Amino acid sequence: MPYVNALGYIGIGAKDLDAWQTFAAEILGLQVTRAADAENVDTLFLRMDARHHRIAVRGGEDELSYVGWEVADEAHLDAQVRELESAGVTVKENPQLADVRGVRRLVQFEDPAGFRLELFYGAATVSDPFVSPTGVRFITEDPEGRDLGLGHIVLVAPDTEKMVDFYLHTLGFKVSDYITFNPVVLTFTHVNPRHHSLAFGPASEGTKPFMDHFMLEVEGIDAVGRALDQVRAREISLTAALGRHTNDGMLSFYMKSPSGIGVEYGTEGKLIDDDAWTVTNWNTAAFWGHDRSHTH
């Protein structure tokens, strides 16, 4: 059975934490706490809901540092570890790192492309209400209160087939659908009702695997529009103009973070009911918009 139920958190390295602090608070609307973490690294803890943080931006190289996938409880963690080890994956328990991340238990392993993954349960949750500096509300639960997680990420690596096989058959992710631009195929997968928590894109042989972007979903088109106004006013690099996706219906735009990693900022994402869902193969990524020719 599948055990992973949400994209719990991500860690990003950044050479310019000051720029990230401004970007996170004033553009994205995330609540920012800056402090040295338990490893004494200058860190921005970015909060978007009741969790202590969903994104940690740590001083270092501009790249994806780790991805935290959440399971429901300790039994599910142990069961997933057994499946990983039976598939030949090296899994390391790290109690000290669990304290750094603010979770009850955590194990580490790598996917076929070498991305550092963390499997955890018992994330730190705080009683103080989340207060966005820009007044936005982030969508991390569905209308029934089920956890949808942080949003989604898109990973790019040369051997996409091996990556997809690992996440589907070892970690139990489910295919949502595909978008095909001959000969390129993008694969979208889900672990809860959010249309996708993880998507895969191919890269040419020899390319270092990287995260293309992460997505944050907010409530309401006005929140997206106000953020877009700020992006234009501050001349932040806009990598795709406003548009609506075909497969998940997201109304969004794309921009570059201070680390160079892309950020999709959107609303109205589609939810999946596995009992009624049919996998399809779209021939384009957008019904309209997402123009990349006149961005800066």
Disulfide bonds with the S-S distance in Angstrom:
none
